[in-house]
Amino acid sequence: MLKKYLAIITLSALSILQTVSAAEVKLDDPNKMVRKVSEYTFDRIKKDQPLIVKDQEYLRVIVEEELMPYIDYKYAALRVLGSEVSKVRAITDDAEKAQAIKDIQRFIGVFREYLVATYAGVFTQYTNQHVEFGAPQPFKGQDVVVVKTKIIEDGKPDIRIDFKVREDRSGQWRAYDMIAEGISLLDAKQSELQGILRQQGIDKVSDLLEQKVSFQFNLEAVARMTKLAISQIDDQQFRASGELSRNSIGDEQLLNKQLQTKHKTIYFDLSGVSRVDTAGLAWLIHSFAELKQQGIRLELQNPPEQLQNLMQLGQVTTLFE
């Protein structure tokens, strides 16, 4: 969220036109930059499919060459660290401060590799999705611009994606955050890591991200991981297992179409859910609304931490209580 998320989607929410060198993308207009980078990245994925099928690790090469030049990963990394950066600035001991700066520098490097691995992992799910771009946003005199898009795929709910793009001191625009269905991926990642940062420090978080960076892509494994299964324990208790994500909910009807019960309250056990993204949360909310119209209340049990974070960021925590 997140995953793979965190979050499910990133600058990968885009369409295909023609292949050109990454150097041809101009950075003086955030609207054109996001559109061109997305077009070129997916065209490269399409063109290099024989290499990708042979070795999914080749997706990292594509991400490095086509995507990363337009991601402000340093700024994004510092945003994730949040107040930890301010704490370092307040250190008075020279040796301690020097070590803390090294820890931050290491985190920035590891975070960049984590982004590469995350984007490459998302691209394993590429199936010619269509992307609609919103109207170009005015950017003269602005430091940050939000470029709006919508991902459209047959058989799956549309997903609203907003890309936050910032202008640096040289006047160049690069993306640093993505807001999926109103939820900032940077905020979600910060929420996920803040407890570890506070208790164990920056270096520990870097260690954890390094473990994720070592992920080796396997399309069959990804397919197995993304399946969602819903089983009925009795006429009031139901259980989900697998992923509750955009990759898994396309073939799943809303809960009100699946559940057979005479009870006014049903319990949905999520202890077997391995991953949740914003599309999965939207599916739950839609199911809740449909069941409510039938006079049935949906109560969640054992929601994974990832879902709790998404619900908190989306301000829907009390909806299922």
N, C-alpha and C positions, 0 to 999 in steps of 0.2 A: 504498500500500500502500500511505510506502506510499500503498499506494496505492489513487488513485481508491478507495487502499488504503488504500494503506495504506490501506492498506489498503483493502477491498471493503466496507465495511459501517459503520457508525457508529451514531448514534442512529437510523439509518434502518432498523433491524431491527425493524419494528413493524407494527401492524395498524390497522384503520379503524373508527371508530364515528361520532361526530357532530362538527360544527364548532362551536367556541365561541371566544370571544376568548382570546388568550394570557394576558391578565390574570387569567383565572379559574383558572389552574393554581396550586395552593398549593404552597409550597416548604418546608413543615414536615414532610413525610414523603417520603423519597427513593424509596420503592417506588411510591407513588401518583404522584409527580412524573414518573418515567420512563414509567410506563404512560400517563398522560394526555397528556404531550407527544407521545409516539409516535402515539397515537390521533388527536390533533387535527392533527398534521402531515400524516399520510397522508390523512386525510379532506379536508384543504385541497387536496392534490395531486389527489385524485380529482375534487373539485368544480370545480377550475380547469383541467381538462384542455384545454378550448378555448383558453384563453390560453397554456398551455404549448405546445400544438401550433403555435400561431401564432409563438411566440417562446420558445425554451427558456431564454433569459436570465431569464424571469419566475420560474424556480425560485429564483433568488437572492432575490427578494422574499419568497417563501414561507419560505425558510430564515431570513432576517432577522427576519420577523415571528413565526414559529411555533416556531423551534428555538433561535436564538441567545440569547434571554433566559434560557435554562436551561443554557447552557454556560459554565463558568468558564474562559473562554479566556485570561484573564490568568495564572491559576495554571498552566494547561497550557503556555502559552508559556514561562514561567519554568522549568518542569520540563524542557522541551526544551533550554533554554540550559544547564541544569545548573550545572557548576562555573564557567562563564563569569560568572555573577552574583556568585559569591563573589570572583572576581578583581576585579570592579569595586568591591566594597566595600573591598577592600584598597588601592585607589589613594589615594595621599596628595596628589598634585598636584590642586588645586581645578579648574583648567581642564580637565585631562585627565579627571577624574572626571565633570565636568559633561557633557563630550562623550560619555563612555561611557554615562551615564544616558540621554542623548538617543538613542543607538544602541539601547538596550534598549527604550525607549518606542516607537521606530519599529518594532522587531521585533515587539512585542506587537500593534501596529496591523496590520502586514502579516500576521502569523500569524492574526489574526482574519479578515481577508479571504480568506486561504488556506483556512481552515476553511469559510467560506461557499461558496467555489468548489468545494471538495472534496465537501461535502454535496450541493450542487446537482448536481454531476456524478454522484454516486451515485444521486440520485433520477431521473436519466434512464433508469435501469435498472429502475424500479419496475414490477412486473407482478403486483400483488396477492399478494405473498408472505404466508404466515401466520406469526405469531409466538406462541410459547408463553412465558409468563412463569413463572419459578420461584416458589417459596414466598417470601412477603414476609420480608425479613431484619430482625432486631431492630436498632434504631438508637439507642435511648436510651443516652446516655453514650459514643457512638462518634463519631469524627471523620470516618471514611471507611466507607462501606457499599458492598458489591458487589451489584448487582441483576442477577440471572441471567435470561437469555432464550435461546431457541433459534429460529433461523430455519428454517422448513419450506417447501420448494417442490417440487412434483412433478417427478420426473426428475433431481433434484440432491441431493447429500448434505446432511443437516442440518448446520447450523453453530452451535456454541455461542458465544454472545456474552455477556460480562459487562461491565456498565457500572460504572465507579468513580464514585461520587458523594460529594462532600465537603460538610461543613457549614462555613459561614463564621462570622465573629464575630457576625453578627446573627442566627444560628440558621437561615439559609436554606440549602437543599441544591441544589447544581448539579452536573451531570456534568462530568468533566474528562478521562476516559480510557475507552477501550474495549479489552477483552481478547478477541481473536478466536482461538478454539481454543488458548487458553493463551498467546497472544502479545500483549503490550501495544503498542498503536499508538503511544503516546507514546515508549516505549522504542525502537521500531523507527525512528521519525522522528529521535530523538536519535542513534541509531546511524548513520543515514544522513547526518546533518549534522555530526557531531562532528569529522570530519577537516577540513572546510571551516572550521568555527568555530575550530579550533585553529590552522590555517595562515593563514587570510585574514580572520578576524574576523566579528563579528556583522553588520556592515553588508553584507558580501558575501552572507551567507545571506539577508538581507532582500531583496537584489537578485534572488537566484534565486527566492525565493518570489513576488516581485512578477511575475516572468515567468509563473509558473504561474497566478497570479490572473487574468491577462489572457485565459485560455482561453475561447473562445467555443464554446458547446454546439452539437453537430450530431448528431442521433440516427443518421443514416445512417453518419456517420464513426465514431461509437462502435461501431456494429454491425460495421463492417469491422475495426476495431481488435481486437475481442474474439474473433474467430474463431481457433480452434486447428487447425492442420494437422499431422499426423504422417506422415512419409514414411519409407520403408524404403530405405536406401542399398545394403545387402547383407544377408545372412542373420544378421549380427552387429551391424550399425550402423544406428541409427535417428535421425531428426532431427525436432525440433518447431519450429514457427514460429507466431507470433501471441501471444495471451495465454494464460497458464496460470492461469486465474482462475475464480471461481464463474460468471461470465457465459459462459465458453467450454467448461467441462468437462461440462456437462449432457448433451450429445449424444455425448460421447466415452466409449467403454468403457475399463475399466482396461487397462493395457498388456498384461497376460497374455492378454487376449481378442483382441488385435490382432496380436501378434507371432508370426511363424512362424520358428522357429529350432531347430537341433539343438545349439547351443552352450550351454555352462554359464554363460557370461558374455556379456551384451549391453551395448552402449554407447549411451547416449541423449544426443545432442548438443542442448544447449539454447541455442546461440549465436543462434538466430533468435527466441527468446522475448523479447517486448517488455515484459511485465509479469507479475508473480506476486503472488498474495495467499495468505492462509492456506488457502483452499479448494483452491488449486492445490497447495500443499505437502501437504495431507492426501491429495489424489489420488495424488501421487507416493509417499507413504508406504504407502498402501493397495496401489498397484501393486507396490511393492517386496515387501510381505508376501505377496501372491498369487503372484508369481514365485518367491519363496523356497520356497514350498510345493511348487513344481514342480521344485525343484533348480536354479533359474536365478538368477544374481546380476545385479542391475541396477547399472550404474556410470554416473554422470552425468559429462558432459563440458561444459565451458564454461558452468557455471551462472552466470546473471546475478547481479550484486551484490545485488540485491533478494532473490533466493532465498537467497543465502549469509547475509544478515542474518537472514532469517526462520528458517533452519535453526539459526543460532547462538542466537537467542532461544528457540527451541523445544527446544534441546539435542539436536538430531538430526544434528549435523554429521558425525559418524563413521559414520552409518548407511549412506551410499552410497559410502564410501571402499573 
